[in-house]
Amino acid sequence: MTFDFFALITVIEIERHERHNPKIPRKFKVDYLQALEKIPNLIGRAAPKKWDQNMIGSACAALAASKGNRLLARAYLEMSEHNALVFLREETGYEP
């Protein structure tokens, strides 16, 4: 699996709660929610030998989204090493 697989899951889960998007049809809701519960296991099983920044970010985002934390999911999708460092410096005084 590639990073875009997990990014797509994340975007769908974030956006289904936004901008007056339609609710999950009743006939699909149970299956959809059960699929979300499988995301942590999928991430573990899909683990590539070498994780790049895109894979780490999208896997973390999908995990957060699957657990209902859409704000962190969105942040993980948008975060890069550069803006993570800027955030850590400004908010915590961290210097590598």
VMD Tcl script that builds the backbone (N, CA, C; Angstrom):
set m [mol new atoms 288]
animate dup $m
set s [atomselect $m all]
$s set {name element resname resid chain x y z} {
  {N N MET 1 A 0.844 -1.183 0.000}
  {CA C MET 1 A 0.000 0.000 0.000}
  {C C MET 1 A 0.879 1.233 0.000}
  {N N THR 2 A 0.374 2.262 -0.601}
  {CA C THR 2 A 1.120 3.507 -0.679}
  {C C THR 2 A 0.445 4.570 0.177}
  {N N PHE 3 A 1.155 5.679 0.365}
  {CA C PHE 3 A 0.654 6.734 1.235}
  {C C PHE 3 A -0.700 7.259 0.783}
  {N N ASP 4 A -0.946 7.285 -0.521}
  {CA C ASP 4 A -2.198 7.873 -1.003}
  {C C ASP 4 A -3.424 7.044 -0.626}
  {N N PHE 5 A -3.244 5.756 -0.386}
  {CA C PHE 5 A -4.342 4.914 0.098}
  {C C PHE 5 A -4.840 5.437 1.445}
  {N N PHE 6 A -3.907 5.691 2.367}
  {CA C PHE 6 A -4.283 6.184 3.693}
  {C C PHE 6 A -4.731 7.641 3.643}
  {N N ALA 7 A -4.146 8.419 2.750}
  {CA C ALA 7 A -4.582 9.814 2.601}
  {C C ALA 7 A -6.027 9.878 2.113}
  {N N LEU 8 A -6.392 9.010 1.188}
  {CA C LEU 8 A -7.767 8.993 0.682}
  {C C LEU 8 A -8.759 8.645 1.794}
  {N N ILE 9 A -8.437 7.629 2.583}
  {CA C ILE 9 A -9.292 7.265 3.716}
  {C C ILE 9 A -9.485 8.472 4.628}
  {N N THR 10 A -8.405 9.167 4.903}
  {CA C THR 10 A -8.451 10.322 5.800}
  {C C THR 10 A -9.327 11.424 5.240}
  {N N VAL 11 A -9.121 11.765 3.989}
  {CA C VAL 11 A -9.900 12.848 3.374}
  {C C VAL 11 A -11.385 12.504 3.360}
  {N N ILE 12 A -11.711 11.278 3.032}
  {CA C ILE 12 A -13.126 10.878 3.030}
  {C C ILE 12 A -13.717 11.027 4.421}
  {N N GLU 13 A -13.005 10.550 5.435}
  {CA C GLU 13 A -13.542 10.607 6.796}
  {C C GLU 13 A -13.632 12.044 7.304}
  {N N ILE 14 A -12.665 12.879 6.979}
  {CA C ILE 14 A -12.732 14.292 7.385}
  {C C ILE 14 A -13.895 14.978 6.683}
  {N N GLU 15 A -13.954 14.843 5.377}
  {CA C GLU 15 A -14.921 15.609 4.590}
  {C C GLU 15 A -16.360 15.145 4.755}
  {N N ARG 16 A -16.568 13.910 5.154}
  {CA C ARG 16 A -17.960 13.472 5.320}
  {C C ARG 16 A -18.640 14.202 6.473}
  {N N HIS 17 A -17.857 14.826 7.342}
  {CA C HIS 17 A -18.400 15.591 8.468}
  {C C HIS 17 A -18.453 17.092 8.169}
  {N N GLU 18 A -17.961 17.509 7.033}
  {CA C GLU 18 A -17.817 18.932 6.713}
  {C C GLU 18 A -18.795 19.378 5.637}
  {N N ARG 19 A -18.992 20.665 5.584}
  {CA C ARG 19 A -19.666 21.348 4.471}
  {C C ARG 19 A -20.984 20.708 4.039}
  {N N HIS 20 A -21.759 20.318 4.971}
  {CA C HIS 20 A -23.097 19.780 4.684}
  {C C HIS 20 A -23.068 18.576 3.744}
  {N N ASN 21 A -22.013 17.790 3.816}
  {CA C ASN 21 A -21.961 16.571 3.003}
  {C C ASN 21 A -23.003 15.580 3.506}
  {N N PRO 22 A -23.482 14.720 2.638}
  {CA C PRO 22 A -24.538 13.779 3.047}
  {C C PRO 22 A -24.036 12.768 4.070}
  {N N LYS 23 A -24.946 12.289 4.874}
  {CA C LYS 23 A -24.629 11.237 5.840}
  {C C LYS 23 A -24.446 9.915 5.100}
  {N N ILE 24 A -23.786 8.981 5.767}
  {CA C ILE 24 A -23.630 7.642 5.199}
  {C C ILE 24 A -25.017 7.013 5.118}
  {N N PRO 25 A -25.379 6.479 3.968}
  {CA C PRO 25 A -26.675 5.796 3.875}
  {C C PRO 25 A -26.766 4.667 4.908}
  {N N ARG 26 A -27.923 4.507 5.470}
  {CA C ARG 26 A -28.145 3.524 6.530}
  {C C ARG 26 A -27.646 2.132 6.139}
  {N N LYS 27 A -27.862 1.743 4.892}
  {CA C LYS 27 A -27.479 0.382 4.486}
  {C C LYS 27 A -25.959 0.174 4.432}
  {N N PHE 28 A -25.176 1.262 4.437}
  {CA C PHE 28 A -23.715 1.155 4.403}
  {C C PHE 28 A -23.050 1.505 5.728}
  {N N LYS 29 A -23.792 2.091 6.654}
  {CA C LYS 29 A -23.189 2.657 7.861}
  {C C LYS 29 A -22.437 1.623 8.696}
  {N N VAL 30 A -23.036 0.483 8.965}
  {CA C VAL 30 A -22.377 -0.534 9.791}
  {C C VAL 30 A -21.076 -0.988 9.134}
  {N N ASP 31 A -21.120 -1.282 7.852}
  {CA C ASP 31 A -19.912 -1.719 7.143}
  {C C ASP 31 A -18.841 -0.629 7.137}
  {N N TYR 32 A -19.252 0.611 6.933}
  {CA C TYR 32 A -18.303 1.725 6.910}
  {C C TYR 32 A -17.611 1.854 8.264}
  {N N LEU 33 A -18.380 1.844 9.332}
  {CA C LEU 33 A -17.807 1.995 10.666}
  {C C LEU 33 A -16.929 0.798 11.032}
  {N N GLN 34 A -17.300 -0.386 10.604}
  {CA C GLN 34 A -16.450 -1.561 10.833}
  {C C GLN 34 A -15.140 -1.441 10.057}
  {N N ALA 35 A -15.212 -0.893 8.865}
  {CA C ALA 35 A -13.994 -0.688 8.073}
  {C C ALA 35 A -13.060 0.298 8.765}
  {N N LEU 36 A -13.609 1.359 9.346}
  {CA C LEU 36 A -12.776 2.320 10.078}
  {C C LEU 36 A -12.055 1.648 11.245}
  {N N GLU 37 A -12.716 0.720 11.897}
  {CA C GLU 37 A -12.100 0.015 13.025}
  {C C GLU 37 A -10.905 -0.832 12.589}
  {N N LYS 38 A -10.830 -1.174 11.327}
  {CA C LYS 38 A -9.742 -2.013 10.812}
  {C C LYS 38 A -8.508 -1.206 10.407}
  {N N ILE 39 A -8.616 0.107 10.403}
  {CA C ILE 39 A -7.508 0.949 9.931}
  {C C ILE 39 A -6.218 0.713 10.718}
  {N N PRO 40 A -6.222 0.699 12.061}
  {CA C PRO 40 A -4.950 0.475 12.764}
  {C C PRO 40 A -4.255 -0.820 12.342}
  {N N ASN 41 A -5.001 -1.892 12.200}
  {CA C ASN 41 A -4.428 -3.162 11.769}
  {C C ASN 41 A -3.902 -3.071 10.337}
  {N N LEU 42 A -4.643 -2.392 9.482}
  {CA C LEU 42 A -4.203 -2.213 8.089}
  {C C LEU 42 A -2.882 -1.463 8.018}
  {N N ILE 43 A -2.745 -0.444 8.849}
  {CA C ILE 43 A -1.500 0.332 8.864}
  {C C ILE 43 A -0.335 -0.577 9.236}
  {N N GLY 44 A -0.529 -1.389 10.254}
  {CA C GLY 44 A 0.526 -2.309 10.670}
  {C C GLY 44 A 0.869 -3.334 9.608}
  {N N ARG 45 A -0.131 -3.862 8.960}
  {CA C ARG 45 A 0.096 -4.879 7.934}
  {C C ARG 45 A 0.695 -4.288 6.664}
  {N N ALA 46 A 0.415 -3.041 6.404}
  {CA C ALA 46 A 0.886 -2.403 5.174}
  {C C ALA 46 A 2.268 -1.792 5.328}
  {N N ALA 47 A 2.818 -1.887 6.504}
  {CA C ALA 47 A 4.062 -1.189 6.806}
  {C C ALA 47 A 5.158 -1.502 5.790}
  {N N PRO 48 A 5.592 -0.479 5.065}
  {CA C PRO 48 A 6.701 -0.689 4.131}
  {C C PRO 48 A 8.012 -0.828 4.907}
  {N N LYS 49 A 9.026 -1.355 4.248}
  {CA C LYS 49 A 10.328 -1.476 4.916}
  {C C LYS 49 A 10.898 -0.108 5.247}
  {N N LYS 50 A 10.674 0.832 4.355}
  {CA C LYS 50 A 11.179 2.181 4.584}
  {C C LYS 50 A 10.008 3.158 4.545}
  {N N TRP 51 A 9.816 3.858 5.631}
  {CA C TRP 51 A 8.730 4.834 5.737}
  {C C TRP 51 A 9.271 6.206 5.354}
  {N N ASP 52 A 8.627 6.855 4.403}
  {CA C ASP 52 A 9.006 8.227 4.091}
  {C C ASP 52 A 8.009 9.172 4.765}
  {N N GLN 53 A 8.272 10.452 4.628}
  {CA C GLN 53 A 7.436 11.460 5.282}
  {C C GLN 53 A 5.976 11.352 4.852}
  {N N ASN 54 A 5.724 11.099 3.584}
  {CA C ASN 54 A 4.341 10.978 3.106}
  {C C ASN 54 A 3.619 9.791 3.741}
  {N N MET 55 A 4.309 8.653 3.842}
  {CA C MET 55 A 3.683 7.463 4.428}
  {C C MET 55 A 3.419 7.667 5.915}
  {N N ILE 56 A 4.378 8.229 6.618}
  {CA C ILE 56 A 4.201 8.481 8.052}
  {C C ILE 56 A 3.023 9.419 8.279}
  {N N GLY 57 A 2.989 10.522 7.539}
  {CA C GLY 57 A 1.912 11.498 7.714}
  {C C GLY 57 A 0.547 10.945 7.380}
  {N N SER 58 A 0.445 10.221 6.275}
  {CA C SER 58 A -0.874 9.714 5.885}
  {C C SER 58 A -1.326 8.568 6.787}
  {N N ALA 59 A -0.402 7.740 7.258}
  {CA C ALA 59 A -0.775 6.665 8.184}
  {C C ALA 59 A -1.232 7.244 9.521}
  {N N CYS 60 A -0.509 8.234 10.033}
  {CA C CYS 60 A -0.928 8.887 11.285}
  {C C CYS 60 A -2.275 9.579 11.105}
  {N N ALA 61 A -2.462 10.208 9.967}
  {CA C ALA 61 A -3.730 10.889 9.686}
  {C C ALA 61 A -4.880 9.892 9.627}
  {N N ALA 62 A -4.675 8.773 8.956}
  {CA C ALA 62 A -5.728 7.759 8.859}
  {C C ALA 62 A -6.049 7.172 10.226}
  {N N LEU 63 A -5.030 6.965 11.045}
  {CA C LEU 63 A -5.262 6.454 12.395}
  {C C LEU 63 A -6.099 7.447 13.202}
  {N N ALA 64 A -5.708 8.718 13.167}
  {CA C ALA 64 A -6.470 9.740 13.897}
  {C C ALA 64 A -7.906 9.821 13.389}
  {N N ALA 65 A -8.079 9.811 12.086}
  {CA C ALA 65 A -9.429 9.887 11.510}
  {C C ALA 65 A -10.261 8.677 11.909}
  {N N SER 66 A -9.652 7.507 11.898}
  {CA C SER 66 A -10.397 6.286 12.233}
  {C C SER 66 A -10.830 6.264 13.687}
  {N N LYS 67 A -10.157 7.038 14.522}
  {CA C LYS 67 A -10.500 7.115 15.940}
  {C C LYS 67 A -11.342 8.346 16.260}
  {N N GLY 68 A -11.762 9.057 15.213}
  {CA C GLY 68 A -12.677 10.178 15.399}
  {C C GLY 68 A -12.027 11.523 15.641}
  {N N ASN 69 A -10.696 11.600 15.564}
  {CA C ASN 69 A -10.029 12.874 15.795}
  {C C ASN 69 A -9.704 13.532 14.455}
  {N N ARG 70 A -10.704 14.211 13.911}
  {CA C ARG 70 A -10.562 14.812 12.581}
  {C C ARG 70 A -9.600 15.994 12.576}
  {N N LEU 71 A -9.501 16.717 13.674}
  {CA C LEU 71 A -8.588 17.855 13.720}
  {C C LEU 71 A -7.134 17.388 13.597}
  {N N LEU 72 A -6.756 16.400 14.386}
  {CA C LEU 72 A -5.393 15.874 14.264}
  {C C LEU 72 A -5.178 15.193 12.922}
  {N N ALA 73 A -6.190 14.530 12.415}
  {CA C ALA 73 A -6.068 13.896 11.101}
  {C C ALA 73 A -5.721 14.935 10.040}
  {N N ARG 74 A -6.425 16.049 10.065}
  {CA C ARG 74 A -6.150 17.121 9.101}
  {C C ARG 74 A -4.742 17.680 9.304}
  {N N ALA 75 A -4.353 17.861 10.563}
  {CA C ALA 75 A -3.015 18.390 10.852}
  {C C ALA 75 A -1.929 17.443 10.337}
  {N N TYR 76 A -2.094 16.150 10.558}
  {CA C TYR 76 A -1.108 15.187 10.057}
  {C C TYR 76 A -1.010 15.224 8.534}
  {N N LEU 77 A -2.121 15.406 7.848}
  {CA C LEU 77 A -2.073 15.491 6.382}
  {C C LEU 77 A -1.296 16.718 5.919}
  {N N GLU 78 A -1.439 17.805 6.652}
  {CA C GLU 78 A -0.830 19.071 6.240}
  {C C GLU 78 A 0.603 19.245 6.742}
  {N N MET 79 A 0.997 18.475 7.751}
  {CA C MET 79 A 2.283 18.680 8.416}
  {C C MET 79 A 3.440 18.175 7.563}
  {N N SER 80 A 4.516 18.947 7.573}
  {CA C SER 80 A 5.774 18.520 6.959}
  {C C SER 80 A 6.848 18.611 8.040}
  {N N GLU 81 A 8.006 18.063 7.781}
  {CA C GLU 81 A 9.083 18.173 8.764}
  {C C GLU 81 A 9.418 19.634 9.024}
  {N N HIS 82 A 9.398 20.440 7.974}
  {CA C HIS 82 A 9.728 21.853 8.143}
  {C C HIS 82 A 8.726 22.562 9.047}
  {N N ASN 83 A 7.417 22.447 8.740}
  {CA C ASN 83 A 6.479 23.191 9.578}
  {C C ASN 83 A 6.303 22.549 10.946}
  {N N ALA 84 A 6.646 21.273 11.106}
  {CA C ALA 84 A 6.661 20.668 12.440}
  {C C ALA 84 A 7.769 21.301 13.274}
  {N N LEU 85 A 8.922 21.510 12.658}
  {CA C LEU 85 A 10.033 22.136 13.369}
  {C C LEU 85 A 9.697 23.572 13.751}
  {N N VAL 86 A 9.103 24.314 12.834}
  {CA C VAL 86 A 8.687 25.688 13.136}
  {C C VAL 86 A 7.715 25.691 14.312}
  {N N PHE 87 A 6.719 24.828 14.265}
  {CA C PHE 87 A 5.743 24.736 15.352}
  {C C PHE 87 A 6.434 24.424 16.680}
  {N N LEU 88 A 7.298 23.415 16.690}
  {CA C LEU 88 A 7.966 23.024 17.932}
  {C C LEU 88 A 8.853 24.132 18.480}
  {N N ARG 89 A 9.551 24.837 17.597}
  {CA C ARG 89 A 10.376 25.957 18.056}
  {C C ARG 89 A 9.520 27.049 18.680}
  {N N GLU 90 A 8.455 27.428 17.981}
  {CA C GLU 90 A 7.613 28.528 18.452}
  {C C GLU 90 A 6.808 28.170 19.691}
  {N N GLU 91 A 6.299 26.959 19.756}
  {CA C GLU 91 A 5.400 26.578 20.850}
  {C C GLU 91 A 6.106 26.000 22.068}
  {N N THR 92 A 7.252 25.368 21.857}
  {CA C THR 92 A 7.898 24.691 22.989}
  {C C THR 92 A 9.349 25.097 23.201}
  {N N GLY 93 A 9.911 25.862 22.263}
  {CA C GLY 93 A 11.307 26.237 22.368}
  {C C GLY 93 A 12.264 25.131 21.958}
  {N N TYR 94 A 11.744 24.090 21.338}
  {CA C TYR 94 A 12.563 22.949 20.942}
  {C C TYR 94 A 13.585 23.343 19.894}
  {N N GLU 95 A 14.819 22.882 20.084}
  {CA C GLU 95 A 15.884 23.032 19.091}
  {C C GLU 95 A 16.564 21.683 18.930}
  {N N PRO 96 A 16.622 21.173 17.711}
  {CA C PRO 96 A 17.282 19.869 17.505}
  {C C PRO 96 A 18.797 19.964 17.659}
}
mol reanalyze $m
mol bondsrecalc $m
mol representation Tube
mol addrep $m
